[in-house]
Amino acid sequence: MVVAPVPPFSRAGDSSRANQAGCGMPPRTVSVYAFSMKLYSYFRSSASFRVRIALELKGLPHEYVAVHIAKGDHRNEPYAALSADTLVPMLEVDGERLSQSMAIIEYLDEKHPAPALLPVDALGRTKVRALAQSIACEIHPLNNLRVLKYLVKELKVVDEAKNSWYRHWCRDGLEAFERQLSQLPAARHFRFCYGDTPTLADCCLVPQIFNARRFDVNLDGLPRTMAAFEACMALPAFQKAQPSACPDFEA
Ligand SMILES: N[C@@H](CCC(=O)N[C@@H](CS)C(=O)NCC(=O)O)C(=O)O
């Protein structure tokens, strides 16, 4: 099946590990496969980046559908007719449309258990979810696009003040994240946020550090956090999921 691009979505083919490793489909080509999963994403969206990481870690083929949220395409048809919350990411799978990155990742983890993104024990799962939520529920909601736009457009905040807001809440949240990591009993032996394999917590951490760098947030004095970030970025799955590897990437 040939899938033609439908404006304003750009369908960019499969960005999965399976495709990039073997089938030789370069980015920006039209897909010739019918994928059972379709990810609506924006290269710079950190919530989408979380799901891209999970899909890559699990090697799940999917079609990438770009939604240009900076241009407002998420609030207009055709995306607005598909997505209830008009946010990215959205994953279409088995005729269902799934929203909320962490719910999507947990769904993928249940349906495709290997490699596991949550520990086998209840305590471990709680710790990993707490780390993930420190990013996704504490930092990200204060700093996402619509909040920053509201500060500037409605509250008439100047750009520098908006950036200070971003840096303040991001740094504050990452310091809390670092304290959480340092309180884990076995933390000093962990390669990633929690253990020797990436978890949901790493899926959330890495995109947040990308955003922090984009906004010039001071990342000094966060040794465990940054060690986990570096360990993740040494893995091909994280490299393939990063914004610059996305078909809709803009420099
Ligand atoms: N909690 C949601 C957050 C989704 C979200 O806010 N996505 C951002 C991109 S990272 C978005 O679509 N922003 C559009 C806007 O703020 O208008 C999740 O984890 O999926």
The ligand as an SDF file (V2000), in Angstrom:
LIG
                    3D

 20 19  0  0  0  0  0  0  0  0999 V2000
    0.6010   15.0510   29.4210 N   0  0  0  0  0  0  0  0  0  0  0  0
    0.5990   14.9810   27.9920 C   0  0  0  0  0  0  0  0  0  0  0  0
    1.2010   16.2370   27.4510 C   0  0  0  0  0  0  0  0  0  0  0  0
    0.9150   16.4090   25.9820 C   0  0  0  0  0  0  0  0  0  0  0  0
    1.3950   17.7760   25.5030 C   0  0  0  0  0  0  0  0  0  0  0  0
    1.2580   18.7860   26.2120 O   0  0  0  0  0  0  0  0  0  0  0  0
    1.9880   17.7700   24.3190 N   0  0  0  0  0  0  0  0  0  0  0  0
    2.4990   18.9940   23.8040 C   0  0  0  0  0  0  0  0  0  0  0  0
    3.7740   18.7710   23.0310 C   0  0  0  0  0  0  0  0  0  0  0  0
    5.0650   18.2180   24.0800 S   0  0  0  0  0  0  0  0  0  0  0  0
    1.4720   19.6220   22.8840 C   0  0  0  0  0  0  0  0  0  0  0  0
    0.7960   18.9570   22.1400 O   0  0  0  0  0  0  0  0  0  0  0  0
    1.4030   20.9340   22.9690 N   0  0  0  0  0  0  0  0  0  0  0  0
    0.5090   21.7130   22.1900 C   0  0  0  0  0  0  0  0  0  0  0  0
    0.1040   22.9320   22.9350 C   0  0  0  0  0  0  0  0  0  0  0  0
    0.5850   23.1280   24.0540 O   0  0  0  0  0  0  0  0  0  0  0  0
   -0.6900   23.6790   22.3850 O   0  0  0  0  0  0  0  0  0  0  0  0
    1.3970   13.7520   27.5370 C   0  0  0  0  0  0  0  0  0  0  0  0
    2.2130   13.2700   28.3130 O   0  0  0  0  0  0  0  0  0  0  0  0
    1.1610   13.2400   26.4260 O   0  0  0  0  0  0  0  0  0  0  0  0
  1  2  1  0
  2  3  1  0
  2 18  1  0
  3  4  1  0
  4  5  1  0
  5  6  2  0
  5  7  1  0
  7  8  1  0
  8  9  1  0
  8 11  1  0
  9 10  1  0
 11 12  2  0
 11 13  1  0
 13 14  1  0
 14 15  1  0
 15 16  2  0
 15 17  1  0
 18 19  2  0
 18 20  1  0
M  END
$$$$
